[in-house]
Amino acid sequence: MLTYKNKNICGRGGLLSFLTILGLTLSAGGCPPKSQSKSEQEKTKVLQLLEGSRKITTILRQKTLPEIKKVLNTDEVKELEKAINEWDQEIQKGIKVTKDLTEADRETETGARVTYVEQMQHVRDKYLEIDRIKDNIYNQINSGKVKATLANADKDIENIKSKDKQFYSE
């Protein structure tokens, strides 16, 4: 914590420079982190959730698809792969839109805010499409290995989703 005459001067860079020029000594360390506005906190939370979605994409791409492809080579599997790729693209767009969104944009109902809301809806829609395709594969296929693979993927996904139930349950 930066102090001068027992007063906290954390985050006051101009004052710190001025005091240093005057040759005054300060104790440093332990400053509390700068508090984020509610808007910035929400932005950070959305970015974390989108990164969680990217982890789900990785699970589906690296664990689930290869196992299913060993047993099946149907249009449903190709559709699942395509949907995963499209979802990943929507997530990347969502990350970019979220990072570019300013606090002022978040308060308005036009422009960047509308783009942001629409992009988040695209991300959600693609996720629901993947879920639908997985359910179709699970219900149409009698292969125990495919069903086990899908069940394991669902467990991994639920572990990620359980970290923030609010986002995924809305």
Summary of the structure (lengths in Angstrom):
residues: 170
radius of gyration: 23.7
end to end distance: 40.9
largest distance: 79.7
contacts: 446
relative contact order: 0.12
helix: 76%
strand: 3%
